[in-house]
Amino acid sequence: MLVEGLGTITFVNGLLRIETVQVKSDGTLVNSGQIEIPGNCVGGIIEQLVQGTQGISDKLNETIEDGSKKEKESKSKKNKNTDKKKN
């Protein structure tokens, strides 16, 4: 199921229903499915989603920082090599 957005969210009879939507090629939104969560599990599931997405975000930031460090090191090495050639 592709989820590009959320539609209607309802809580009826102890069940949280979340309509999921996707964007068609013409830009319109269409229903792509439905997530149903028992009311007594909603808090725990939301907490797990937050923790999971935070973990992914942290790993992505580490990857970006590592890439930036490697790029700076590479540029620094190139500058040192260029300086040596000039002398």
Buried (B, 14 or more C-beta within 10 A) or exposed (E): EEEEEEBEEEEEEEEBBBBBBBEEEEEEEEEBEEBEBEEEEBEEEEEEEEEEEEEEEEEEEEEEEEEEEEEEEEEEEEEEEEEEEEE
